[in-house]
Amino acid sequence: MINLCNLTEYELHLIWSIDRREMIENIYYFRGGELVLEPEYYDMQGWPPGAAERAKSLGAKKMYISAVPVENAIHFYQYLGCTLAEEVYAELFELKPEDIHLEYRI
């Protein structure tokens, strides 16, 4: 059984303690305003360096997530209540155009 609870502002850093290792078999792409799932294989060994520091620097009414376009990651964020970003952060999109840009209202 999974027990869910809302994180407080002071607990957000705990998300980086989640074991992020996984085998990826499918990748989502954002095309024509829709998510398209395609087969691709990767062996992920953890969080990208610097991700926690970047997240801590964001302070707004919603969290912006530039998610790797893998099926498990997108399903994880959708399960938490994330939706496609209403406003895309252009600078980040230029750096990672293949990512799926999401938001989570706090």
C-alpha positions, -999 to +999 in steps of 0.1 A: +000+000+000+012+035-009+006+063+015+006+098-001+011+131+017+019+166+006+055+178+010+061+210+029+085+236+016+111+222+040+108+187+027+112+193-010+149+185-009+140+149+001+128+142-035+165+139-044+169+109-021+147+088-043+167+061-061+165+072-097+182+041-112+161+024-139+161+007-172+143+028-198+125+012-227+103+040-241+107+077-246+079+104-249+082+131-275+061+162-277+049+165-313+020+185-327+007+194-292+006+157-281+027+131-263+040+104-287+056+073-271+085+056-291+108+027-281+143+037-270+166+020-245+188+036-218+203+024-185+200+054-160+223+054-130+209+083-110+198+120-110+216+143-134+243+164-116+231+197-102+194+189-105+187+193-068+205+227-066+185+240-096+151+229-081+159+246-048+165+279-067+129+279-080+104+297-058+069+302-073+033+291-071+041+262-092+071+240-099+085+237-134+098+203-144+118+196-175+114+158-175+134+132-194+109+119-220+108+083-207+076+065-201+083+058-164+093+094-156+063+109-173+039+085-157+055+093-123+050+130-127+014+126-141+006+104-111+018+133-088-006+157-106+018+174-130+004+187-163+020+200-195+034+234-188+011+263-198+041+285-203+073+270-216+106+283-201+122+292-234+158+291-222+155+257-207+135+244-238+164+255-260+188+235-239+166+204-237+140+205-265+135+167-263+124+170-226+087+171-217+080+204-199+056+200-170+043+220-141+030+212-107+008+237-088+019+240-052 
